[in-house]
Amino acid sequence: MSHHGHSHGGQPCSSDHAHVEETVPEPGVSLTLDADDRVQFNGSMDFEFGTYSDAVSLGSPDEKAALFSDCAQAMTARAQATGTSSGSTFFIRASAKPMCTLEALAQQIFRFHTKDAQFDPERSGAEWWTQVIDAEDDIGLHWDKDYVLEDEGVNVHPHLGTVTYLNDSFEGAPTIVFGLKSNVEYGTDFSNATSKVAVSFPQPGKHMKFDGRMLHGAPSDLRTDVPLSDGIDSDELSSSDEEESEEDHAAAQELISQYQAASSSPTGDTPTQRSVSSGRKIRVTFLVNIWLNHIPFNSTPLPQEILNKLVCGRSVQTPNIKVSLVADSTNKNPSTVLRHEVRSLPTAPSSAVNDPTKVDNFRTEAWNTTDLEPLYTFYSDEHECDVFSFIPLREVCRQQFEAGRESFQVDFGPLPPIHAIPSAELGKDGTTNLKRQWQHNLVALFDCHEVVHSDEDAGSDDIAASAIAAGSK
């Protein structure tokens, strides 16, 4: 395969003028990727990270409880701390008529973000799923993609990923998006580095979007409700318990039952306030991936058996429950980009903080030795990847949250491609300007190791390879 993809730097772009890079074999379908490794379409889309406050209004407590119950009924997909997951996602075509409130919201989100694009409505639409989880749960780093096409040796990602936070106010893990793409060829080493990360804190009714090719997750160690001094057990973050989707569904129903019970509380507290007082916090999110000219094979129409259990938009008792997306220039949050603020925070031992030379030396040593512990570890493409952070990510998140920002980005500017630096220049004695620029602009380093499975592991490996990394967000 030959690829010459490049980044748009998050700016609106079109693919109608891009030359054809790849034709991916599918069962009966020819799939064309453009120069940026996206499924080709005409017109334009805005792939820049962005958030919208109060984009969704949920109405009365009773209406919220009904919608949350639907979210619990529809929940079948959940990401694990290592980046794999089980369950399935659902798909509504751009040309289809929504059968419930959740499908209607998914289609609204799709139409808003594709208003300047031209595509085949029969082969385009919204891949959607719900999450009703404990706010303390970890959502590992992962890429969203068509997992069935992995068998063809190709990674194909959605054009856009979105998260809509539905529940009442809670302090929990933000959604983070690293500026790192996977390789188009499945199973290849994706070790690389990035100078960018974007962060979105959960707020009721808030909507966020990001480039669907990028690595993302919601690591629980970034929760804003845990004092920095407490920390979080690293074993908790690296846990890889593969809970069955039925168990997750039951857990979601239990959380919603608690929410509904709290709705009728005479105390006047909101359900989430009641859950907080009892030590339980709920994270309810609605996830939508936008696909143009391709329907991921791992996503299916909403099954009738689940549809029959849903209330909103179907029951005569709740005819007026509608969830509308309001996202435009009036409620789009300003994109705060941090540079010098982050560089002023400790990124090295305290003795080196005020000495740029010592900081560069610290980063050099971190690259060349194993003394620096990985911040996260996740699994993808038959590789286990250690993530080394060169900024104090948790401290930066806490600082920005306490400053009242709903989202922010860290962008240290252009980062020379890792393959552009000769291996000899990565040694401890390398002093070239290119290397120093690479070190100074570094936000995170991704170091991959191929996972070799024995024959006994083949079954579980197949599951991992086709898992739906859908808890993102």
Backbone torsions as a table, in degrees:
resi	resn	phi	psi	omega
1	MET	NA	144.5	178.6
2	SER	-121.6	126.8	-179.0
3	HIS	-135.5	141.6	178.1
4	HIS	-135.5	46.4	-176.5
5	GLY	-66.0	153.9	175.4
6	HIS	-142.7	163.8	-177.2
7	SER	-91.7	145.4	174.5
8	HIS	-90.6	-0.2	-179.9
9	GLY	66.7	22.2	177.0
10	GLY	82.2	5.0	-177.6
11	GLN	-87.2	156.2	175.0
12	PRO	-55.9	139.5	-178.6
13	CYS	-148.1	166.7	176.8
14	SER	-126.5	159.7	178.8
15	SER	-120.7	11.0	-179.4
16	ASP	-73.7	-19.8	-179.5
17	HIS	-103.4	-0.9	-176.9
18	ALA	-77.3	142.7	179.4
19	HIS	-76.2	154.9	-178.5
20	VAL	-72.0	129.6	-178.3
21	GLU	-106.8	-33.2	-169.4
22	GLU	-156.2	140.2	169.2
23	THR	-114.6	116.0	-174.1
24	VAL	-94.3	129.8	178.9
25	PRO	-72.5	124.4	173.3
26	GLU	-126.3	161.7	176.4
27	PRO	-63.6	97.1	176.6
28	GLY	79.8	5.6	-176.6
29	VAL	-132.0	136.9	174.3
30	SER	-99.8	121.7	-175.2
31	LEU	-113.5	123.7	-176.8
32	THR	-109.2	127.2	174.9
33	LEU	-99.6	145.0	179.8
34	ASP	-90.3	-169.0	-175.2
35	ALA	-66.5	-17.6	179.2
36	ASP	-103.5	16.5	176.5
37	ASP	65.4	27.1	172.6
38	ARG	-105.3	152.0	173.0
39	VAL	-61.2	130.9	-171.5
40	GLN	-67.7	141.7	174.7
41	PHE	-150.3	170.1	177.7
42	ASN	-104.1	160.5	-178.9
43	GLY	86.8	-148.1	-175.6
44	SER	-145.9	158.8	172.6
45	MET	-141.2	153.2	176.4
46	ASP	-96.9	109.6	-177.8
47	PHE	-93.7	2.5	-178.3
48	GLU	-67.6	141.6	174.0
49	PHE	-59.0	135.3	179.1
50	GLY	-161.0	154.8	178.4
51	THR	-133.5	153.3	-179.2
52	TYR	-130.4	123.7	179.5
53	SER	-80.4	145.1	175.5
54	ASP	50.1	41.4	-179.8
55	ALA	-74.9	-24.0	-179.1
56	VAL	-128.9	127.5	175.2
57	SER	-104.6	128.9	-171.2
58	LEU	-102.2	-2.0	174.5
59	GLY	78.9	-148.9	-175.0
60	SER	-75.3	165.0	176.0
61	PRO	-55.9	-38.2	179.3
62	ASP	-65.5	-40.1	179.2
63	GLU	-68.0	-38.3	175.7
64	LYS	-61.1	-46.2	-178.2
65	ALA	-59.8	-39.7	179.3
66	ALA	-65.9	-42.9	179.7
67	LEU	-66.0	-41.3	179.9
68	PHE	-65.5	-36.0	176.0
69	SER	-62.2	-40.7	175.7
70	ASP	-62.4	-40.2	178.7
71	CYS	-61.4	-40.0	178.7
72	ALA	-67.0	-39.8	179.3
73	GLN	-64.6	-34.2	-175.9
74	ALA	-87.5	-8.2	-174.6
75	MET	-74.7	116.8	175.7
76	THR	-132.7	-8.9	-175.1
77	ALA	-119.7	138.1	-179.1
78	ARG	-150.8	132.9	178.5
79	ALA	-86.0	149.0	176.1
80	GLN	-101.3	170.9	-177.0
81	ALA	-62.3	-26.7	-177.7
82	THR	-87.3	-4.5	177.1
83	GLY	104.7	-10.0	175.9
84	THR	-95.5	168.0	179.6
85	SER	-160.7	174.0	177.5
86	SER	-126.7	170.3	178.9
87	GLY	103.4	-166.3	-176.7
88	SER	-141.5	163.3	174.6
89	THR	-116.3	166.7	-177.2
90	PHE	-116.0	159.3	-176.1
91	PHE	-136.8	132.4	171.3
92	ILE	-120.4	124.4	-179.6
93	ARG	-68.1	154.9	178.5
94	ALA	-61.4	-26.5	-176.7
95	SER	-92.5	-3.3	-172.8
96	ALA	-85.6	158.5	175.0
97	LYS	-94.6	125.0	-179.7
98	PRO	-62.2	141.9	-179.4
99	MET	-104.9	-3.7	-179.7
100	CYS	-160.1	173.2	-177.5
101	THR	-63.5	-39.5	-179.0
102	LEU	-63.8	-42.2	177.3
103	GLU	-65.9	-37.5	179.4
104	ALA	-63.9	-40.5	178.7
105	LEU	-66.6	-40.9	178.3
106	ALA	-59.8	-41.6	-179.0
107	GLN	-71.0	-35.0	175.4
108	GLN	-61.3	-44.0	179.2
109	ILE	-62.0	-43.1	178.5
110	PHE	-59.9	-48.3	-175.4
111	ARG	-66.1	-37.2	179.7
112	PHE	-61.9	-44.5	-174.2
113	HIS	-84.2	-8.1	-178.3
114	THR	-116.9	17.4	-174.2
115	LYS	-63.7	-21.6	179.4
116	ASP	-106.7	12.6	-178.1
117	ALA	-109.8	151.0	173.3
118	GLN	-115.8	134.8	-172.3
119	PHE	-160.9	170.5	175.9
120	ASP	-83.8	110.8	-176.3
121	PRO	-64.7	-20.3	178.4
122	GLU	-78.9	-19.8	-178.9
123	ARG	-118.1	20.3	-179.6
124	SER	-135.0	159.6	178.3
125	GLY	160.4	-161.3	-174.4
126	ALA	-112.4	121.5	168.3
127	GLU	-87.8	124.6	-174.8
128	TRP	-136.6	156.3	174.2
129	TRP	-160.6	169.0	-177.9
130	THR	-121.8	158.5	172.6
131	GLN	-135.5	126.4	171.7
132	VAL	-126.7	100.0	-172.4
133	ILE	-136.8	166.7	172.6
134	ASP	-66.5	136.7	-177.0
135	ALA	-63.2	-16.0	179.4
136	GLU	-87.0	-7.8	-178.2
137	ASP	-66.2	147.5	179.9
138	ASP	-93.4	134.0	175.8
139	ILE	-115.1	104.1	-170.6
140	GLY	-68.0	162.0	177.4
141	LEU	-67.2	139.5	-178.4
142	HIS	-166.3	168.6	169.6
143	TRP	-109.3	138.7	169.0
144	ASP	-84.1	137.9	-179.6
145	LYS	-165.6	175.9	173.7
146	ASP	-83.0	102.0	-173.3
147	TYR	-72.7	-22.1	177.7
148	VAL	-68.0	-34.3	-179.4
149	LEU	-70.5	-9.8	173.4
150	GLU	-58.4	-33.6	179.3
151	ASP	-64.6	-21.9	176.3
152	GLU	-89.6	0.2	178.5
153	GLY	80.5	22.8	-174.6
154	VAL	-131.5	138.2	171.4
155	ASN	-99.0	118.0	177.7
156	VAL	-122.1	123.7	-173.5
157	HIS	-109.0	158.5	173.3
158	PRO	-65.7	159.3	178.3
159	HIS	-70.4	-38.0	-177.2
160	LEU	-143.5	141.0	172.0
161	GLY	-108.8	144.3	178.6
162	THR	-138.5	154.1	175.0
163	VAL	-134.1	132.0	173.3
164	THR	-121.2	118.9	-178.1
165	TYR	-87.0	122.8	-170.1
166	LEU	-103.6	-30.4	-169.7
167	ASN	-81.4	176.6	176.8
168	ASP	-61.9	173.1	-177.9
169	SER	-56.4	135.7	172.5
170	PHE	-153.2	153.3	175.6
171	GLU	-99.4	111.8	-178.0
172	GLY	-144.8	-169.0	-177.2
173	ALA	-68.9	133.9	174.4
174	PRO	-76.1	160.6	170.2
175	THR	-83.1	129.2	178.7
176	ILE	-118.9	143.4	-179.8
177	VAL	-128.5	112.8	175.7
178	PHE	-84.8	146.0	178.1
179	GLY	-78.2	58.6	-177.5
180	LEU	-131.0	122.8	174.6
181	LYS	-93.0	155.0	169.8
182	SER	-83.2	171.6	172.5
183	ASN	-80.4	151.6	175.7
184	VAL	-66.9	-38.7	179.6
185	GLU	-77.2	117.4	-179.8
186	TYR	-66.9	141.1	175.1
187	GLY	88.6	1.4	179.7
188	THR	-93.5	157.2	-178.5
189	ASP	-65.5	122.7	-179.3
190	PHE	-108.9	25.7	175.3
191	SER	-54.6	133.7	-178.2
192	ASN	-168.7	-168.3	178.8
193	ALA	-145.0	164.0	179.1
194	THR	-143.3	153.2	175.0
195	SER	-109.5	10.6	-174.5
196	LYS	-134.3	143.8	169.5
197	VAL	-151.0	139.9	177.7
198	ALA	-119.0	145.6	-174.3
199	VAL	-133.8	133.9	177.1
200	SER	-127.6	121.2	177.5
201	PHE	-85.0	139.4	-179.9
202	PRO	-67.3	130.4	174.7
203	GLN	-139.2	144.3	-177.2
204	PRO	-58.0	129.4	177.3
205	GLY	77.6	3.2	-177.3
206	LYS	-80.0	146.2	-179.9
207	HIS	-125.6	134.9	177.3
208	MET	-130.1	153.7	178.3
209	LYS	-135.7	156.0	177.9
210	PHE	-159.6	163.2	178.2
211	ASP	-59.7	121.9	-174.9
212	GLY	-67.3	-8.0	179.3
213	ARG	-87.1	-8.1	-168.7
214	MET	-92.7	151.3	177.3
215	LEU	-70.2	135.5	-177.1
216	HIS	-154.1	170.1	179.8
217	GLY	175.1	-172.2	176.5
218	ALA	-141.4	75.3	-176.9
219	PRO	-64.1	133.4	-174.0
220	SER	-69.5	-17.9	179.6
221	ASP	-73.4	-7.4	176.7
222	LEU	-95.7	7.6	178.5
223	ARG	-57.0	138.6	-179.0
224	THR	-88.5	-4.2	-179.4
225	ASP	-96.5	5.5	179.7
226	VAL	-113.0	123.1	178.5
227	PRO	-56.2	140.7	-178.8
228	LEU	-57.2	-33.2	-177.8
229	SER	-70.4	-22.1	-178.4
230	ASP	-72.7	-42.9	-177.3
231	GLY	69.7	176.9	177.7
232	ILE	-134.7	136.5	-177.3
233	ASP	-59.2	125.5	-179.4
234	SER	-62.5	-27.3	177.8
235	ASP	-64.0	-32.4	178.6
236	GLU	-65.1	-39.3	-178.4
237	LEU	-72.3	-30.4	-176.7
238	SER	-95.1	4.9	179.8
239	SER	-62.4	142.0	-178.2
240	SER	-128.6	33.9	178.1
241	ASP	-59.4	125.4	-179.3
242	GLU	-98.6	82.8	-179.7
243	GLU	-71.1	143.8	177.9
244	GLU	-70.6	151.5	-178.7
245	SER	-62.6	-31.7	178.6
246	GLU	-64.1	-37.8	178.4
247	GLU	-67.4	-41.1	177.3
248	ASP	-62.7	-40.6	179.6
249	HIS	-61.7	-43.6	179.5
250	ALA	-64.5	-41.1	178.8
251	ALA	-63.9	-39.9	178.6
252	ALA	-63.8	-41.1	179.0
253	GLN	-64.2	-37.6	178.4
254	GLU	-63.4	-44.1	178.3
255	LEU	-61.5	-42.6	-179.3
256	ILE	-67.4	-36.3	177.1
257	SER	-60.5	-41.6	176.6
258	GLN	-63.2	-39.9	179.8
259	TYR	-63.8	-46.0	-178.5
260	GLN	-65.3	-37.1	177.5
261	ALA	-64.1	-39.0	179.7
262	ALA	-69.5	-25.0	-179.3
263	SER	-63.0	-30.0	-179.1
264	SER	-95.7	10.7	-179.5
265	SER	-65.4	134.7	179.0
266	PRO	-77.0	-2.1	-175.7
267	THR	-74.5	-19.9	-178.1
268	GLY	89.1	-6.3	177.3
269	ASP	-70.0	151.8	172.1
270	THR	-71.4	157.5	179.2
271	PRO	-54.9	-41.2	-178.9
272	THR	-70.1	-34.5	174.9
273	GLN	-62.1	-39.3	178.8
274	ARG	-65.0	-40.8	-179.8
275	SER	-67.1	-34.5	178.4
276	VAL	-65.8	-42.5	-178.8
277	SER	-65.0	-25.5	179.1
278	SER	-92.5	4.9	177.7
279	GLY	88.9	4.0	-178.1
280	ARG	-113.3	131.0	176.5
281	LYS	-123.5	139.5	-174.1
282	ILE	-113.5	135.3	175.1
283	ARG	-113.2	116.2	179.0
284	VAL	-118.5	117.3	-179.5
285	THR	-132.3	150.7	177.9
286	PHE	-117.5	118.0	-173.1
287	LEU	-108.2	132.8	179.1
288	VAL	-135.5	124.7	170.2
289	ASN	-103.5	136.7	-177.5
290	ILE	-102.9	123.0	-178.9
291	TRP	-119.5	134.5	175.8
292	LEU	-117.5	130.2	175.8
293	ASN	60.8	24.0	173.8
294	HIS	-164.2	132.4	174.5
295	ILE	-106.5	119.1	-178.4
296	PRO	-60.9	135.9	-175.7
297	PHE	-68.4	-20.5	-178.8
298	ASN	-85.7	-0.3	-178.8
299	SER	-111.3	138.1	-174.5
300	THR	-126.6	161.0	171.8
301	PRO	-60.5	152.7	179.7
302	LEU	-59.4	120.1	-178.1
303	PRO	-62.7	147.6	-179.4
304	GLN	-60.7	-35.6	-177.5
305	GLU	-65.3	-32.7	175.3
306	ILE	-78.8	-42.0	179.2
307	LEU	-55.6	-39.2	-178.7
308	ASN	-64.9	-21.9	-178.8
309	LYS	-89.2	-11.3	-176.3
310	LEU	-82.4	153.7	-175.1
311	VAL	-112.5	-50.0	-171.6
312	CYS	-64.8	125.8	-179.8
313	GLY	81.5	4.7	-177.4
314	ARG	-130.3	-40.8	-173.9
315	SER	-80.9	144.6	177.2
316	VAL	-68.4	-18.9	178.1
317	GLN	-77.3	-19.6	-177.6
318	THR	-130.4	56.2	-175.3
319	PRO	-72.4	-20.0	-172.5
320	ASN	-101.9	2.4	180.0
321	ILE	-76.7	107.4	178.5
322	LYS	-132.5	140.8	178.4
323	VAL	-115.6	117.1	-177.3
324	SER	-112.5	141.1	177.3
325	LEU	-90.0	124.7	174.4
326	VAL	-117.1	103.6	-177.3
327	ALA	-141.0	110.6	178.0
328	ASP	-155.7	-166.6	-176.0
329	SER	-66.5	-19.3	-177.2
330	THR	-75.4	-27.8	-178.7
331	ASN	-121.5	10.6	176.0
332	LYS	-77.8	128.4	-177.1
333	ASN	-74.2	144.4	175.1
334	PRO	-63.4	145.5	-177.8
335	SER	-90.1	97.3	179.5
336	THR	-78.9	120.7	-179.6
337	VAL	-111.4	121.0	-178.7
338	LEU	-97.8	137.9	174.5
339	ARG	-135.7	-77.0	-176.4
340	HIS	-64.5	-31.9	-179.4
341	GLU	-60.4	-38.3	-177.8
342	VAL	-76.6	-39.5	-178.7
343	ARG	-64.5	-23.7	179.9
344	SER	-79.2	-12.3	178.3
345	LEU	-85.4	157.5	-178.6
346	PRO	-62.1	125.3	172.8
347	THR	-122.2	7.0	-176.9
348	ALA	-153.9	173.0	175.8
349	PRO	-51.3	147.5	-172.4
350	SER	-54.7	-31.2	-179.0
351	SER	-66.8	-17.1	-175.6
352	ALA	-107.8	-5.9	-170.8
353	VAL	-57.4	-42.9	-174.0
354	ASN	-91.4	7.1	-178.4
355	ASP	-120.8	102.2	-177.9
356	PRO	-53.9	-35.4	180.0
357	THR	-64.3	-44.0	179.7
358	LYS	-66.7	-35.6	177.7
359	VAL	-63.6	-45.3	177.3
360	ASP	-59.7	-40.8	179.0
361	ASN	-63.8	-38.0	178.3
362	PHE	-62.1	-43.4	-179.9
363	ARG	-67.5	-37.1	177.1
364	THR	-61.4	-47.4	179.6
365	GLU	-62.3	-38.6	-179.6
366	ALA	-63.2	-36.5	179.3
367	TRP	-71.2	-35.4	-172.7
368	ASN	-94.9	-6.2	179.9
369	THR	-129.8	171.7	177.8
370	THR	-102.6	16.8	-178.5
371	ASP	-67.5	-29.4	-179.3
372	LEU	-83.1	123.4	-179.8
373	GLU	-78.4	141.2	177.9
374	PRO	-65.8	143.1	177.3
375	LEU	-74.0	-41.5	178.5
376	TYR	-139.0	161.1	171.7
377	THR	-136.2	133.3	177.6
378	PHE	-141.1	166.0	-176.5
379	TYR	-116.5	133.2	174.6
380	SER	-163.5	147.8	172.2
381	ASP	53.8	42.6	178.7
382	GLU	63.1	20.6	178.5
383	HIS	-130.2	146.2	169.0
384	GLU	-99.3	132.2	-173.3
385	CYS	-121.1	126.9	173.1
386	ASP	-93.7	133.1	179.8
387	VAL	-107.1	118.1	177.9
388	PHE	-104.8	122.3	-179.5
389	SER	-95.4	132.4	178.7
390	PHE	-107.4	12.9	169.0
391	ILE	-129.9	154.1	178.6
392	PRO	-77.5	78.6	-168.7
393	LEU	-57.8	-43.5	-177.8
394	ARG	-65.6	-41.3	179.7
395	GLU	-66.5	-39.3	178.7
396	VAL	-64.0	-43.1	178.7
397	CYS	-60.9	-46.3	-179.5
398	ARG	-62.7	-41.7	-179.7
399	GLN	-61.1	-45.9	-177.4
400	GLN	-72.3	-34.6	177.0
401	PHE	-64.1	-45.2	-179.5
402	GLU	-68.9	-21.3	176.1
403	ALA	-81.6	-1.8	176.0
404	GLY	87.7	11.8	179.9
405	ARG	-83.5	137.4	177.2
406	GLU	-84.0	-21.4	179.3
407	SER	-160.7	162.5	175.6
408	PHE	-162.9	167.7	175.9
409	GLN	-131.1	148.0	168.2
410	VAL	-109.8	123.4	-177.6
411	ASP	-141.0	107.5	-179.0
412	PHE	-91.5	10.4	177.1
413	GLY	92.1	-175.6	-175.3
414	PRO	-56.8	138.2	177.6
415	LEU	-116.6	119.4	178.7
416	PRO	-55.9	137.7	177.9
417	PRO	-55.4	140.9	-176.8
418	ILE	-60.7	-32.3	-178.4
419	HIS	-76.1	-10.4	179.3
420	ALA	-81.1	-11.7	-179.7
421	ILE	-98.9	113.9	178.9
422	PRO	-54.8	143.1	-177.1
423	SER	-56.3	-32.8	-179.6
424	ALA	-63.8	-29.7	-178.8
425	GLU	-78.5	-9.3	178.0
426	LEU	-90.2	-1.5	178.2
427	GLY	-70.5	170.0	-175.3
428	LYS	-64.2	-22.6	-176.9
429	ASP	-96.5	1.2	-178.7
430	GLY	-68.7	132.2	-176.2
431	THR	-133.7	19.3	-177.0
432	THR	-69.4	156.2	178.9
433	ASN	-62.0	-36.2	-179.9
434	LEU	-61.2	-44.5	180.0
435	LYS	-65.2	-41.9	-178.5
436	ARG	-65.7	-37.3	177.0
437	GLN	-64.8	-41.3	-179.9
438	TRP	-62.1	-43.9	-179.4
439	GLN	-67.7	-43.3	-174.8
440	HIS	-66.9	-32.2	-176.7
441	ASN	-92.7	1.9	-172.4
442	LEU	-73.5	130.0	171.1
443	VAL	-102.3	-46.1	-179.1
444	ALA	-151.6	148.1	178.1
445	LEU	-117.6	136.9	-177.5
446	PHE	-117.5	114.8	-175.0
447	ASP	-114.5	113.3	-173.8
448	CYS	-101.5	149.2	175.6
449	HIS	-135.2	127.8	-178.8
450	GLU	-65.4	136.9	178.5
451	VAL	-97.6	120.4	179.7
452	VAL	-100.7	121.9	-177.1
453	HIS	-102.0	143.0	172.9
454	SER	-80.7	170.5	179.1
455	ASP	-60.5	-33.7	-178.8
456	GLU	-66.8	-24.3	-177.8
457	ASP	-89.8	-1.7	-171.9
458	ALA	-58.2	-40.4	-178.1
459	GLY	-63.0	-48.6	-179.9
460	SER	-67.6	-30.8	178.8
461	ASP	-66.1	-39.7	177.9
462	ASP	-61.1	-40.0	179.4
463	ILE	-64.0	-45.8	-178.0
464	ALA	-63.3	-39.9	-175.9
465	ALA	-66.7	-30.8	-177.4
466	SER	-103.9	9.6	-178.2
467	ALA	-66.1	152.8	179.8
468	ILE	-95.2	109.9	179.8
469	ALA	-81.6	74.0	-168.2
470	ALA	-110.3	7.1	-176.1
471	GLY	-92.1	13.4	-163.2
472	SER	-50.9	-115.9	-33.8
473	LYS	-153.9	NA	NA
